[in-house]
Amino acid sequence: MQRAAGVLMPISSLPGNYGIGCFSKEAYAFVDWIRDAGQTFWQILPIHPTSYGDSPYQSFSTFAGNPYFIDLEALIDEGVLAREECAGRNFGSREDDIDYEALYKNRYSLLRLAYQRSNISENPEYQKFLWENRWWLEDYALFMALKDFFGGKCWYEWPEDIRLRWGFAMDYYRRELYFDIEFQMYLQFQFFRQYWQLKQYANEQNIQIIGDIPIYVAMDSADTWAHPELFQLDENNMPTTVAGCPPDGFSATGQLWGNPLYRWDYHAQTGYSWWLSRLSYVFRLYDVTRIDHFRGFDEYYSIPYGETTAQNGHWEKGPGIDLFRCAERSLGWHEVIAEDLGYVTDSVRQLVRDSGFPGMKVLEFAFDSRDSGSANDYLPHNYTTNAVVYTGTHDNETLVGWFDTICCKDRCLARHYICDFYTPEEEIHLPFISLAMSSVAKYCIVPIQDWLGLDNSCRTNTPSTIGCNWRWRAAKAQLSVELRDKMLRYVRRYGRMNWSNDRRLTD
């Protein structure tokens, strides 16, 4: 594909009513807006149900969709909700912030009301959805119904009979929780019906969707509960080791993520059948798939279960290129972005080269005075065309916030590199966007916060923290005609224009 550009904007960050971005008319308006801005890609990040810390990277399922993204207006139009019922609920008090507690208390009760009025079991489209997705949906719906039944407890705290999925217990709870299970299936039916409509519209506007696949699944997930054989668990289905990353310059004790690690020997023996199912699924969901923590396929950091920090972990070998060769043979070639950030070794670089996937280049990583030599992978003059350049990711500070927090020596280094000593700091995002756009990397993705020139109060996520992440939303007024036209000028100037999207060229 020719040089192209896109915008990183989680679904949750879209403007609109009812407390959180969703598959509403504002989502369609955003597609139109980036189309007219000459963009090619919309990166939406994971769209799975959020659990601990409200993060889509710690989800109750790697296959299910987030019910918060279901458009209530569509349910009103369908006749299963009344507008006044929705208007009378508290979804949070701020347009630019997501109140997850308010959503949990008020959105789910509305969705259950819609389900009770839907007579969904007689809908042939719903029955078709159940049949096509039964391979993951049945376990997920039962898992979520059980979580509600047991007061939200993690599955490994449930009674032994259902925790270990004994046959009589599975049959008993399927009978007792029938309507709760059907409610969960109804939510997934509504989610995916609305998602596919939005994706089809985006594709019709020549916008491609970039989605994320986290390398790991959450311990408290339907995936781990239903398929313990895939993970490094003991005879009681408790972890023996968990995922994380080692101590580094950002954290003296490392990061303890707590995800269960894969039994890669078992996966290899099965021909990576679970991974092939997972990849096949996301290749249908997205036009381009970004694989998170790609280096974990080369080597993964293993921490003994029960540790309180990541200091006592060690590196283990992952499946390497074998998994991706197997996937290509079975599924064919698909557009993939390898998230090869962090501690990158020669073997990781070789894996990325062998895969043929473009790696990621993040501008904010380039200007470190401790590593400013010619070998710095993130300095644009070292890029190759088979790369995707980001000004920053969902885990980074905004450009304005980053420039404000780095040391004077790094700021000086950055200004010398871009030959710009006059732009005021509140507008410093613009020359860095220009730098990314002008690079030889074939794709350039810019978070919407960077286009808006926002500070760190508007960042999406701060790793290793909880309570204040995944909350930022854009206001309708911020997605202005002026900003759209500015973005259009940039992609035209640097040869990243999606020409099929610029209707004004023929006006």
N, C-alpha and C positions, 0 to 999 in steps of 0.2 A: 504494500500500500504506500501511496505517496505521503509526504510529510503532512502531519495533521495535529490538531490540538483538541483539548477537552477540558471539562470543568469537573472538579471533585465536589460533590454536594450530596450528603446522605439524604435518603428519603425523609428521615425524621427532621431534618433541618429546613424543609420546605415551609413557606408561610401557609397560612390558612386557619380555618376554625377548628375547634374541638381539641386544642392542646398539643398537637404533634403533627408534623408533616405526614401526609398519607397519599393514597392514590386518588386524589381529589382533582377538581378542575385546576387547582394551582399547579399540580404536577404536569398537566398537559400544557398549561401556560408557560411553565419553565422550559419544556421541550421546545415550544415555539420561540422562546426568548433566546435560547442558546443556538437554535437553528439560524435565527436572524443575526446572531453574533458570529456566524461563520464557523462554529465549532462542529466537530465530528463525534466526540465522545461525551457521555455523561457517566462518570464513575459514581456508583451509588453505595459502595461498601456492602458488608453482609446485610441480608434482609431477614435474618432468622429471629426467633423469639429471644428477647433479652432476659437474662437471669441476674446473677450476682454482679453488682456494680453497674447495672443497666447497659452492659456492653454486649453488642452483637457478636463479639468474639468469644464470649462465654454464654453459649446458647443451650437451651433445653433440647435442641435438635439441629443436626446439620442439614436436614432436609425440609423442615417445616418453615412456614413464613410467619412474620411478626403480625399478630392480630391487630396491634395498634395501627397498622398501615391500612386497614380496611376503611374505606371512605363511608362515613355515616350518611352523607348526602345521598349516596347511591342506595342505601337501605331505606332512606326516606322516600326516594322515588319509587322504590320497589313496593312500598306500602307496609313494610314490617316495622317501621319506626315512624313516630310523629315528630315534626320539627320542634314542637314545643317541649317534647320530652328531652330532646338533645339540648335545646337552648337552656333548659332549667338545671343542667348539671354543671358542677365545678370542674373545669379541666385545667386550672391554673390561672394565675392572675396576670402573667406577662406574655406579651406577644413574642418576645425574643428568647423565651426560656421554656424548657419542658419540665413539668412537675410530674414525675413518674408516680409519686404516691397518689396524686389526684386522678391520674389516668387509671391506675389499678383499681381504685375505689369506684370510679364512675363509668369508664368506658366498657369494662367487662359486663357490668350489669345491663347496660344498653344492648350489648351484643347478645347476651343471653335472652333478653326480651325479644330481640329480632328472631333468634332461633326458635323460640317457643311459638311465634306467630307464623313461621315460615312454611310449615307442613313439608319440610325439606325431603323427607324420605320418599315422597311421591314424585320428586323432580328427577326426570331421566338423566339430565345433565349431571346432577349430583351423583347418581348411581354410577354413571360412567367414570366420574372422577374417582370414586371409591375404588372401583375395579382397577383402574390404571395405576393408582398409587398405594395399593394395599400393602406392597412390600415394605414400606416404611410407615405408612399412615396408621395402621392398626396398632402397632407398638407405641407410636407417639401419642395417639389419642388416649389409650389406656394409661400410659405413663402420666399424662397431664391430669386425667381424672383421679388417679391415685394420689398425686401430689395434693390436689385439693382435698381429697378425702382424709389424708393424713396431716392436714394443717400446714402444708407447704414444706414438710420435712424432706430432706434429701433422701433419695431412694435407698441408700445404704443404711438409713435409720429406720426403715420400714420393718414390719415383722418378717421373720426369716422365710416363711412360706412364700410370700410374694416378692420379697427381696431376691430370692434365689429362683423365682419363677417356677415353683412347683405346679404341676399340671392342674391339680384340684383347686389351688388358689387362683390360678389364672381364670379358670372357668367360673369360679364363684364371683370374682370381682367384675368379670365381663357381664354377668347377669345383674348384679347389684348396682352397678354404675352405668347401666346401658345408656340412659339419657345424658349423663355427663360425658360419656365417650362420644355419643352422637353430636353433642354440642361442640366438642373439639374438632370433630371432622367437618362440621358445618363451617367453623371459623376458617379452616384450611381451604375449603371449597370457595368461600367468598374471597379469601386472600388471593388465591391463584387465579380466579376468574378476573379479578380486577387488575392483578399484575400483568397478565398476558394481554389484556386490552391496552394497558399503558405501553407495554413494550412494543406491541404491534404498531401503535400510533407513532412512537419514537422512530421505529425503523422506517415507517412510511415517510417520515420527515428527514430521512437519511442521517438519523442520530443513532449511534451504536452504544449499547449499554455495557459498561465495564463493571463486573461484580467480583466480589472477593470470596475465596474459599480459605478459611482458617486451616492451618495444617492440623491442629489438634481439635478434639471435641472436648466438651466439659465433662468433668467427672459426674456431676449431677445432670445427666442427660439421658434421653431415651436410647441414644446410641450405645452408651456404656452399659446401661441396665439390660438392654435387649441382646447385646452381643459381647459379653465379657471375654469371650475367647480371643477377641481381637486385641486385647490390651494386657499390659503387664500387671495382672491381678492375682491374688492368692486364692485358696480354695473357698474362702468366704466372700470372694469378689471385692476385696479391698485392695487398694494399690500397693505394690511393692516399691515402685519408683514413680516419680512424677516429673513433669517438665518445668523448665525455667531457663535462665541464662546466668552465666558466671559473673562474679564481681568484675567491675570495670571502672572506667573513669567517672561514670555517672552514678554508680551504686557500689559502695564498698562491700556490701553483702550479697550482691547479685539480685536477681528477680526470681521469686518463687511463684510460678504460675499455678501449679497444682493440677494441671491436666494429666490424665493417665497417658502413659507412653504406649506406643504400639509394640506388639509382638511381631517384629518385622520378619522373623523366620516363619511364623505361621502364615503371614500374608503372602510370602513368596511361595510357600507350599500350595496355596490355593490359587496361584496365578494372579494374585492381587485382585480377587474377584470383588471384594467390598470396595476397594479403591476405584476399580473400573466402574462400578455402579455409581459411586459418588461423583467421579469426574464426568461420566456420561450425563448425569443429572444436571450438573452446573453448566456443562457445555450447551445444554438445551436452554437453560435459564438465561444465560448471558451471551452476548456477542463476543466479548473478550473476557477472559478469566484471569484475575490476579491471584496467584498462589502465595499466600502469606507465609512468612518464615521459611523461604525456600531452602535456606542453608540446612534446615533440619533434616532434609532428605539425604544430605551428604554425611553430616554428623549431628547428633542431637545430644543435648545436655541432660544427663540423668541424675536426679537428686533422690536419695533414699526417702521413702515416705515417713513422715513424722518430723522431719527437719523443720526448723523455724526460719532458716535462711537458705540461700543457695550456695553457701560457701563450701559445703562438703560434697558437691556434685562432681561428675566427671563426664567426659565425652565418650559416646558410643557411635559406632558406624551405622549409618542408615542404609536404605536400599539403593541409593545412588541412581545411576542412569537406567538401571534395570526396570524400575517401575515405569518410567516414561517411555522407554522403548516398547514395553508391553502395552501401555496405553495407546501409543501410536498405531501399533499393529491391530489392536482391537477396535479402536474408536476413530482412527484416522487423524489427520492433522487439524488442530484447532488453535486459534489465537490465544496465547497465554503470555502473561507478564510475570517474571520471576522476581519476587520481593527478596533481593539478595543484599539486604542492608545489615548493619551491625558488624560483628567480628567476622570478616571475610578472609578465608584462607585460600591458598593456591588451589586446593582440591575443590572448594566451593566455586571458584572462578572457572575451573575446568568443567564442573558439572553444568554450569550455566552455558558454557560454550558448546558442550556436547549436546545439550537439550535443544539448542538453537533458539531458545526463548530470549527475548530482550530482557536485560536486567534494568534495575532502577537507579537513577542518578538524582540525588537530592541536593539542591543548591546550598541549603543551609549547612550541609556537612562539608562544603568545599573550603570554607574560609576559616581554617584553624591554624593559627600561627605556629603551633607545635608540629604541624604536618603540612607545610606549604610547598613541599618540593614538587618536582615534575611528575612524581609517581602517584600523586593524589588522584584517586579514581573519580572524585566528584568535581574536579575542576573541569569546566566545559571543554578546554582544549585537549583533554584526554578522552573525550567521548568517542564512541564509534556510532555508526548509524543505527545499529541494532540495539537501541536503548530507548528507555522512556524517561524523560527528565521531568522532575517535579520541583516546583519551588519549595514545597514542603508537603508532608502527608498529614493524615488525620492525627498522627501521634506527635507531630511537631508543633512548635510555636508558630504563630503567624509570622509572616515576613517582617512586619512592622515590630511585633513583639520581640522577635529574634534579634533584630538589629539593635533594639534598645537594650538588650540584656548581655550581648557579647562584650568582651573586653575591648578597650580602646585600640589595642594592637590588632585585633581581628577586624575591627571596623575599618581601620586604616588599610589593612591588607585588602579587604573587600572593595573599598573605594578605589584603590590603585588598580585593582584588577578590572573594574568596570569603567575606569577612567572618568569617574564622576565624583567631584569634590563639592558640588554646589546644591544638589537636590536636598531639600530639607528632610529630616528623618521621618516626618509623618507622610511623606510621599516616596519614601525609599523603595517601596514595593515595586514601583513602575520600572526603574532601570533593571531590577533583578528579574522581573517578568520578561523584559526585553532580552536579557542575557539568556534565559531559558529558551525563549522562542527562537533566538538566532542560532542556537546550537545545532550540531549535525544530527542529534538524536531524532529518530523518525517521528516519535510522538512526544508531545509536551502537555502535561496535565497541571492545571493551576487550581488549588482550592478556592472556592468562592470567597472565603474570608480574605485571601490575598488580593483578589481583584478589587475587593471593597476597601482594602487598606486598613483592616481592623487590627486592634491590639490583642494581647494575650487573654483578655477577658472573654474573648470570643472563640478561643481555640476549641476544637472538638474533643480532644482527649489528652490527658496528662498521664503517661504510663506510671504504674505503681501507686496510683492514688484512686480513691473511690469517693463518691458522694457529689462530685461536681462535674462529671464527664458526660458526654453525649447529650448535653442539654441545650446547646446553642441552636437558635433558629433565625433564619433571615426574615426580615420584615418585607412586606410587599413593596414598599416604597424604595427599598434598597436595590431591587432588581429593575433598575430604571432604564429608560431609553438611552440616556447619556452613557451609562456604563456599557450597555449592549453595543453601542456604536464604537466606543473605545476598544472593546474586545475585538470587534470586526476589523478595525484599523490595524491592530497588532497582528492578527492572523494573515491579513493581506500582505502586510509589510514583510513578513518573514516566510512567506510561501507555505503557510499552513491552512490556507483557506479551504473550507469545504464548499466548493463552487456550486455544487448542486443545491446548496441551502440558501444561497444569496439571491433571493427573489428580486432584490432591488437592482441587480445588474441588468435585468430585462425591462425594468420600468421605464 
